[in-house]
Amino acid sequence: MEELTGADLIDIEKQVAEMDNKKAMILPEFSKLYLATVAARAARIPVEVLRTLSARDFTAVTNAVQNFLTGSDSETDVQPSQGTAANPESGPAASLKK
C-alpha cells in the first residue's frame, strides 16, 4: 500500500461509484476527490499536484480538509510525511494548518 498515490485513491473511489450505480454523492465531505479539490483550491494549486502525493500524504491532506469542514479538532490517525530535517513543517499538509 505504500506505493499508492492520491490518483489511485480517486480511481478507486470512481470504481466504487460505478459499482454502486453512480449514485449521487450524499456527503461530499467524505469524498477524496471533493476534499482534494477543496485543498487544491485553498492552496491555489492544480488538484493534479495533490494526486501525485503518496497515499499517506494524500490522506493526511484530505483528512485535514475534512476536519476543517466538519469542525473536528481531533487529530487523525494518518499523519503526513515529515518535511525536511531542517524544516519539519514543510510537509504537504503544512499549508493547510493555517
N, C-alpha and C positions, 0 to 999 in steps of 0.2 A: 504494500500500500504506500510505501514511502515515495514511489515513483509517480503517483497520481498527481495531476495538476488541477487547477480550477476548471480548465476546459473539460477534463474528464468528469468532474463532478456535475457540471452543467449538462454534458452529454448524457450522463446517467439520469439526470432529472428529466430531460426530454424523453428519454427512452421509457421512463416510468410513466410519464404523462401519456405517451402513446399507448402503453399497456392499459392505462386507465381511461381509454376512450377520449382522451384530450378534454377531460372535464375542466371547467373554468376554475381558475385559481381562487380559492376562497380566502386564504390568508397569505397575501404576498410577503408578509413579514417572515415567512418560513421558506421562501423560495430563494435558493442560492443565486439564481440569475437576477432576480429582483434586488437582493441585498448587494450583490456585486455591482449592479448598475448604480445603485444609490451611492456606494462607496466611491465609484469612479467619478460620478458627478460631483461629489463632495471634494474629492482630491483634484478635480479638473484634469483627469487623465482618461484615455480611452479604456473602456472596460476590458479590451483585449490585453492590456498590460496586466490586469489582475488575473486574467485567465492563465497566464504563464507562471504564476506563483505555484509553489509546492502545495499539495493538498492541505498540509498542516497550516501553512501561512494563509492560504485562501480561506480556510475555515475560521482562522483567528480573525481575519478581516470581516468576514460576513457575520461572525458572532458579535463582534464589536458593534457593527451597524444594527444588528437585531436587538442587542441590549440597549442601544441608544433609542431606537424607535419604540421599543416596548417599555422604556423607563426602568429597565432592570439594572441594578447596581452590582449584581453578583458577578464574581469572576467566572470565566468559562473554564472548562476542563482542558480545552485546547489552547495552548499558549503559542504565540508566534515565535519563529526562529529569532535568535538574538541578532542584533546588528553587529557591527564590528567590535572587536575587543576594546578599541579606543572609544567607541560611541555605541553602547548597547541600546540606546533609544532610537537608533536609525533603522530598526526593522520595518517591515512593510506596513504594520499597523500603527506605527508611531504617529503618523499624521492624523489618524482618526481619534487619538486620545485627547484632542483639544476640547 
